[in-house]
Amino acid sequence: MALGYMVRPVRGDEWRAVKALRLEALSDEAAPMAFLQTHEVAAAWPDGFWRDRVRSSSVEAGEGARARQFVAVADDGSWVGSALALVEQPGDVAFEGAVTDRPGGHVVAVYVAPAHRGAGVLAQLLDAAAGWFRERGLPRAHLFVHVDNARARRAYEKSGFRATGTRITTVAGNELELERELSGEG
């Protein structure tokens, strides 16, 4: 029997589950090229950090929130994926210290548990983030993927993201920017 999934925003009181899923993601074999932090660093953050982080990106953060975290929940109640959507406006200091020159949404901290990859979970997470961005009037969503992470890049492209030609270097190595235009969607 195939599992179904529900993708929804996190609630502020779910910080323990968010923390557990993030630590799981940082333990994945692809973590060194997929994330800019280590399991050890994230595991050392105090509970207050996790409570504040989740509260500020939860559904309770309200209409003016600049972040929304989405989680994929399997029919059995297990959390199997997550993506964090960040609002960017011109003049904001964004990823790696670059100044944003146009409005958009930035998708970060994307993770799908290995047993659930290829089941459409990633597409649902990205669609949820895109929908939230559209509600805020943002014309595009973008993300960065490690140049050697071909599996992730193919999955993002299947969800409508296309390479912009922009490359950056992070602690994880060389990354390529992918973008999805949101105008006309919805």
Secondary structure by P-SEA (a helix, b strand, c coil): cbbbbbbbbbcccaaaaaaaaaaaaaacccccccccccaaaaaaccaaaaaaaaaaacccccccccbbbbbbbccccccccbbbbbbbcccccccccccccbbbbbbccccccccccccaaaaaaaaaaaaaaaaaccccccccccccaaaaaaaaaaabbbbccbbbbccccbbbbbbbbccccc
